């Protein structure tokens, strides 16, 4: 069908979508990984936080912790609390911040999209908002979210049920034992919930990648329009090439008649060489071409009485290594000098001194 997206996205379309912020990412994956990271940080670094909270609580309920009724004492007490809290919390919060950055970078790479935060009045359109609320896409999102809630609640319920005997025995435990058991239960239940969230998030990320790939696919018309915009209209491009070809031909009209010899391959390549011992240090390529251009060089040479000689290896080397208006390299001096000597001998002219490497 003409409007069917059946073509894979081009690199240009992928780059444009990336610049607009349309990349595959999952917020659930970031949340699940950060929750797991937070739990592991609490397990490894949380002892200092618990010790601080216990010490601070004991201090606040003791006589020493009573704040004196003056501003200086209150500020000193708050400075102590903030300093101690920062000492135990900053490592945890800093590692969480680094983890959050890494999670997003691993999903999308380094991506800056200022256009996404620019004000857009269309987002304030109430009619568009209502249409989004009652859209089929949001209905499916609601069903997925309900499934997630049921799934997570089931994991939490099963985790608590597995320890139901310990929960029932809490009534016979001491306060300290009950607190330790409850903290351990909550920690491992949260770990299980985090793993369940991670499984759902990985599935969501896989779906987001698939959906983004489908959204980026192109119709035949979109592919044609992109090629047209990038490369220009085919008719204009053909006209441009024709003009360039004509300009090249015009340059040949003035350059080839100045040549002393034309070296060919014999039909695919043609290189026009000029050498004036009074003004040039070495012979120079003044025109070269392949295919149609080579044919035109040979034709102009014959029309102007310029010798056309077949030297396949030399023609290939000069076409490959020497640009127009560039002197012959030193390793080709001998071959070109021999060629020029032969041409001058045929024409009955005085043979010029061969080019040398000396300036």
N, C-alpha and C positions, 0 to 999 in steps of 0.2 A: 504493500500500500504506500502511496506517496508520502503520507504523514507519519509513517511508522519509523520509530527510532531503531534502525537496524545496523548502523555503522558505529564502530568503536570510536571513542573521542580522540581527536587529534591532540598532539602535544600543546598546540596553541590554545585549544579549548580547555585543557587541563590547567594550564598556567593562568588563564583568565579566570577560571573558577576559583583557583587558589588565591589569586589576588583579591577576589571578592569575598573570601572567607568560606567558600562552599567546599569544605573538605570533610572527609569521613572521620567522625570522632564520637565518643560516647561519654556523656557526663556521668553515667552510672559506673563506668569503668574507673574513672578518676576517683569517684566517691568511695568505691569499694577498696581500691588500692590504698587510698589515704587512710581509710578506717583501719585496715590491716597494719599499715605502717604506724599509725598512732597507738594501736594496741601493743605492738612490739616495742615501741619506744617507752611506753608506760611500764612494760614488763622489765625492761633493762635499765631505764633511768628513773622509774617512778618511785623507787625507794627513797631517794632524796626528797621528792615532793611530799610523800607521806610523812617522812620524818619532820619536814618543815611545818606541815599543817598541824601535826600532833604537838610539836613544840610551841607553835604559835597559839594553838587553842589553849594549851596548858598555861601559857604565859598570860593570855588575856583574862583567864578566869582566876588568876592568882593576884595576890596583893601587889606584886612587883609590876604586873601588867596594867594596873589602873592608871589611866591617863590623868595627869595633873591638870587642874583647871586653868591652864594658860596656853597661849598660842605656841610658844617655843617648845613646850613638852609635847604637844599634839603633833607638831611638824616633825620633831625628832622621832616620835613613835611611827608615824607614817613613812618616813624616810627609811627606817629600819625594816618595816614590812615590805615596802616596794623593792628595796635592795635585795633582801633575802628571797623574795618571790621571783625576781628577775634572774637571780643566780640559778634557781632550779628550773624555771620555766623556759628561759630563752634557748637553751640547747634543744629542748623538745620542740618548741615552736619553730626554731630555725631549721631543724631537720625536716619538719612537716612542710615548711615553705619550699625547701629544696625539692622535696618529694613531689609536691604539687606541680612545680615547674617541670620536673622531669617527666611526670606522667603525661602532661599535655604536649611536651615537645616530642616524646616518643610516639604519640598518636599522629600529630600533624606536622612535626618538624618545626623549625623556627619560622613563625608566621606572624607578621604584623599587618593588621587590616584596619587602618584608621577610619575607613569608610563605614565600618560596622557600628562605630560609636557616634557618628555624625547624627544630628537631629533629623528626624524624618516625620513630617506632619501626617503622612499616611498611616503611621502607626497609631495616631490618635483618632482615626476615623471610627466612630462607634458602629457604623453599619458593617465595616470590614471586620471589626472585632467580633460582632455577633455572628457574622458568617464563619469566622474561624472557630468560634465556640461550638457551633452546631455542624461543623464539617465532619465528613466521614472519617477523615484522618484523625481528628481529635477523639472521635468515638472509639476508634481502634486503640488509640493511646490510653483511653480510660480503661478499656478492657485489659490491656497489658498491665497497667498499674494495679488494677484489682487482682490480677493473677500474681503479681509480684508480692502484694501484701499477704495474700493467702499462702504463698510459698514460704515467705520469711516467717510468718506466724506459725506455720507448721513446723519449720525447723526449730524455732524457739520452743514451741510446745513439746516437741519430741525430746529436745535437749533437757528441758526441765523435768519431763516425765522420767527420763533415764535416771535422774537423781532424786526421785520423789521420796525414796526411803530416807535419805539423808535430810531432806527438807522436813519430813515428819519428826525426825529425831532432834531437830533444832530446839524443841521445847525443853529437852533434858540437858542441853549443852550450856556451858558457861557463856557469859556475854562475849568474852574474848574468842572462844572457840566458834561461837555462832557467827561472829563478824568475819573471822578468817574463812569459814566455810562459805558464807554468803558471797564474799568477795571472789573466792575461787570459782564458785558457781556462775556468778555474773560474768567473770572474765572469760571462761571457756564457752559459755553460751554466746557471748558476743563474738568470740572467735568463729564459732560455727555459723553464726548469722553472717559474718563478714565473708566467709568462704562461699556461702550460698549466694550472697550478693555478687561476689566475684564471678561465679558461674553464670549468673544472669547477665552480668555486665559484658562478659566475653561473647555471649550469644548476641547481645545488643550491638556490640562493636562489629561483629561479623555481619549482622543485618545492615548496619549503617554503611559499611563499606560496599555491600552489594547494592543498596539503594542509591548511594552516591554514584556508583558506576552506571546504574541504569539511568539516573537523571542526566548524566553527562553524555550519554549516547546521542547520536545525531541522526536526523533525517537526511535523505538524499539532498533535499533543498538546502538545509543548513550547511552540509558539507560543501556543496557547490558555492554557496554565498561566501563561506569562509575562504575558500581557495580564490574566489574572485577578489575579495578584499585584500588578501595577502599578496597575491601575485598580479593583481590588476585584471581588467577585462581582457579576455582572449583576443578580441579584435584589436584593441589598443596595443596589446603586447606584440601581436603580429606586425602591426604598423611600425612600432618602435624598432623591432628587429630589422624590418625592411629599411628604415631610415639609417640604422647603424651600418647595415650591409652596404648601402649606397655611399655613406661617408667613407667606409673602408675602401670601396672601389675608387672613389674620387682621390683618396690619398695615394692609391696605387698609380693612378694616372700621372701624378707628378713625380712620384718617387722612382718607379721602375726605369723610366728612360735615363736616369742618371747612373744606373748600375753598369758595372764592367762585365759582370757575368751572373747568370742565374743557375743555381744548382738545384737539381730535381731528384725525385725518388723512385720512379720517373714521373708518375702522374699524381700521386697522393699529396706530395709536398713540393714546395718551390720556395727558394730563398734567394733574394736579390742581394748581391754583394757589390760594394763600391770601395775603391781605394785610390786615393790621391796622395802620392808620396810627399808632395810639397806641404800639404795641410794636415795630413793624418798620420798618427803614430802607427796605426795598424788598420787593416781592412775593417769595414763596418757593415753590418746587416741593415739595409735600408727598407726592406720589405720582406715579409714572409707570410705564408698561408698554407692552408690545407683545403682539399676539396675544390669548391668553386673558386675560392680566392687563389689557390695554386694555379688553376686553369687560366684565370685572368692574368696572373703574373707572367705565365709562359706566353700567352697571346700578346701582351704588351711588349715583351722582350723580342719576340719575332718581328713585330711590327716596327720596332726601333733598331733592328739589326744587332741586338745584343745576344751573344752566344748563350745557348742553353745546353748545359752539360749534365749528364746523368752521373751522380756519385751518391749511391744509396747511403753508405755509412756516414759520409760527411753531411749529407742533407738531413738525415735523422738527428745527428748530434747537434748541428747548428739550430734546427727547429726546436729541439728540446732545451738547449742550454743558453741560447743567445736571444735576447729581446731585440725588438726593432730599435734602431739608432744606437745599438750597443756594439762595441768593438769585439772582434774575434778574440777568444781567449788564447793564451800563449800556447797551450797544447795543440791548438789547431793551426798555428802559424804555418808549419811546414806544408800541410795539405793544401791550405788556401794559397800559399805562395806558389806552389807547383801549378795549381789551377790557373792563377793569374798569369804566370809565365807562359803557359800553353796558349792562353787566349791572346796575349800580346804578340806571341810569335805568329799565330794564325792571322792576326790583323796587320802584321808587318810593322808593329810599333816597337819603340825602344823599351826593353824590359826594365822596369824600375827596380831599385834596390829592395830586396826582401825585407819585410818587417822584422824587427828585433825586439827583445825584451827591454832593451835600454830605453830610458826616457829621452 
